[in-house]
Amino acid sequence: MKKIITYIFIFLFFVGYSQKHEHKTDTIRKIYVPLKQYKKNYTKQLTKEDTLNFKFKDNDTMVMVNQYLHKGVYVPYEYKDSVFLKYYKKIAFNHDNGKFSFDTKMRYWKKPIKIFFSKNVSKNVQRELMRFASEVSSDIDSLNISRVNKLEDSNYVVYYKGGFEYEPRMHNYKNSSFYVYWNGKNQLYRNTIRINTDKEFSEILIINEVKKLFFQSLGRFKLIDEFECENYFADCHSKNKNFSKLDLEILKYHYSYGICKGTDLLTFEEQHAQAKETLKLHNHKVNFIHTE
Amino acid sequence: MRKLLFSITLLITLSNFGQSKGDSNTSDEKVVFVKKNSRHLINKNSELLILENNDTLILTKRYIPKFSYPKFSSKKEKNRFKFRYSYIAFGSFNNKYSKNNFPIRQWNVPIKVYIDKSFSKENSIRIENFIKSFSVLEIPNLEIELVKNKNTANYYITTTNEILKVLDEKKLDQYSDERIKNRYKDNANYYLKNDANFNIYSCVLKVNPSTFIDKNNIIKKVKIRFFGSLGRFYPTMYQKGSLLDTKYINNDTISTFDINVLKSHYNYIYPYKVDFNLFKIIEKK
């Protein structure tokens, strides 16, 4: 009998613990900002009542506020594990001449991509590329791709060797290639794909090449050898190449505003380390503020 | 009764723990990558992770094929073949003499050959018959077919008036004068496209008919170059009757030696870079 009572006691203890645990999730939210930042962003004058709620942290006076104010769009930090990030970094931070540097930047399209095809690009190639572009961008809100009929309306040109050289810097390239421009914020704003039809002599080869180059140009990506060749982020050829779930997940992350855009590798590393630490230690919600 | 009470207690304890973990911010993490067939793994015998159902990790070992040469009547004959194949595939009998240590090149897609209309009808038919002769050889992992629509081809055989250079002009200082004299220019050559794993996916074979004194040699040269392009094979001086023999005499059939070269070469399509050193490890497996 004594033992039964003991078990009932244990049972009640755990039920009690469970309720207590649930109750604990109804937290009171208090937001503190450093005094310096308060003076910069808040118009309301500090009252005596405010000073009573002052707190001190790391030699800073913290002011309790009702709402955190900062100009821009708040996007929750998108958590990804270290393994995912390891491969993402290899792809997105395309080091010049393959030489590793923390200064290497990630690049992305901010404005919609508007593709113009030169006259000698066959209808079939145009159709296939636009179909692929639509497949790639359909699940990514911040990546918009369309086709335009006038060169002046475009920021992306596809052409063949032998016709008008839309990008003079590529006129003597032996292989099919792309040439992309970016601004000071590492936003890509113009690209040209040049197909060398001496090497890509058939439509099937042109379609494969143009898709590969187009995909790379979406972030001046580095293709890597760790993935199976069926993925577009893999640097090898496959007859079964397709826009895989893995490709989508990486591209989606690249265009997600749950990470900082256009940063260098060092900043990227630091921000992730900080965000993860905050999540781990305090279980706080972490936001990225996009001021543009 | 006691056991029942104990079980209830245990169940409640575990369910509490489960909820608490499920509420944490890190519970929805997904590993969404595949690391498979990486050339870096082969010597480390590492395990790798692959994606399944979006969030399941599976550990699996990398596949290293068991290499097998075709059957020979004697061990001596087999060893002789191994020695020669090694040279044909890598340009070296021994790693000591291989300066560049180029990896094996293999086609990893079916070869679809289009013959340009610029060839005479007679030559075109002779080339077609040669290409067709591969289909009866039944080489595993190697498919060769003729196509009538250029737009579906990945192998283009054509004529040209340009001077075909065999050696890279930028690297001429690396070659002896004799080699430059003998091999700098040729009347036919092939241009392969391969990926980072050295798997070939397209080729253009060009012939300059105006450079042939004996026009009968055009077909002979196309045959030699076509066979070489099936793996960027190195020519040899020691195998009479082979399309890889530097003194090849035109023959209507493909020699047994050449068939064995293809069978060995296409034993398995490596989805990673295989250089001479790695090949020796695979060969011994």
Chai-1 contact restraints between the chains, C-beta under 6 A:
chainA,res_idxA,chainB,res_idxB,connection_type,confidence,min_distance_angstrom,max_distance_angstrom,comment,restraint_id
A,Y7,B,L5,contact,1.0,0.0,6.0,A-B,restraint_1
A,I10,B,T9,contact,1.0,0.0,6.0,A-B,restraint_2
A,F11,B,T9,contact,1.0,0.0,6.0,A-B,restraint_3
A,F14,B,I12,contact,1.0,0.0,6.0,A-B,restraint_4
A,F14,B,T13,contact,1.0,0.0,6.0,A-B,restraint_5
A,S18,B,N16,contact,1.0,0.0,6.0,A-B,restraint_6
A,D81,B,E29,contact,1.0,0.0,6.0,A-B,restraint_7
A,D81,B,V31,contact,1.0,0.0,6.0,A-B,restraint_8
A,V83,B,V31,contact,1.0,0.0,6.0,A-B,restraint_9
A,F84,B,V32,contact,1.0,0.0,6.0,A-B,restraint_10
A,F84,B,F33,contact,1.0,0.0,6.0,A-B,restraint_11
A,Y87,B,F33,contact,1.0,0.0,6.0,A-B,restraint_12
A,F201,B,Y156,contact,1.0,0.0,6.0,A-B,restraint_13
A,S202,B,K150,contact,1.0,0.0,6.0,A-B,restraint_14
A,S202,B,N151,contact,1.0,0.0,6.0,A-B,restraint_15
A,S202,B,A153,contact,1.0,0.0,6.0,A-B,restraint_16
A,E203,B,N151,contact,1.0,0.0,6.0,A-B,restraint_17
A,I204,B,T152,contact,1.0,0.0,6.0,A-B,restraint_18
A,L205,B,S202,contact,1.0,0.0,6.0,A-B,restraint_19
A,D225,B,A196,contact,1.0,0.0,6.0,A-B,restraint_20
A,E226,B,K35,contact,1.0,0.0,6.0,A-B,restraint_21
A,E226,B,S38,contact,1.0,0.0,6.0,A-B,restraint_22
A,F227,B,V34,contact,1.0,0.0,6.0,A-B,restraint_23
A,E228,B,V34,contact,1.0,0.0,6.0,A-B,restraint_24
A,E228,B,K36,contact,1.0,0.0,6.0,A-B,restraint_25
A,D235,B,A196,contact,1.0,0.0,6.0,A-B,restraint_26
A,C236,B,D195,contact,1.0,0.0,6.0,A-B,restraint_27
A,C236,B,A196,contact,1.0,0.0,6.0,A-B,restraint_28
A,C236,B,N197,contact,1.0,0.0,6.0,A-B,restraint_29
A,H237,B,D195,contact,1.0,0.0,6.0,A-B,restraint_30
A,H237,B,N199,contact,1.0,0.0,6.0,A-B,restraint_31
A,H237,B,Y201,contact,1.0,0.0,6.0,A-B,restraint_32
A,K239,B,V109,contact,1.0,0.0,6.0,A-B,restraint_33
A,L246,B,V32,contact,1.0,0.0,6.0,A-B,restraint_34
A,L246,B,V34,contact,1.0,0.0,6.0,A-B,restraint_35
A,E249,B,V32,contact,1.0,0.0,6.0,A-B,restraint_36
A,L279,B,N25,contact,1.0,0.0,6.0,A-B,restraint_37
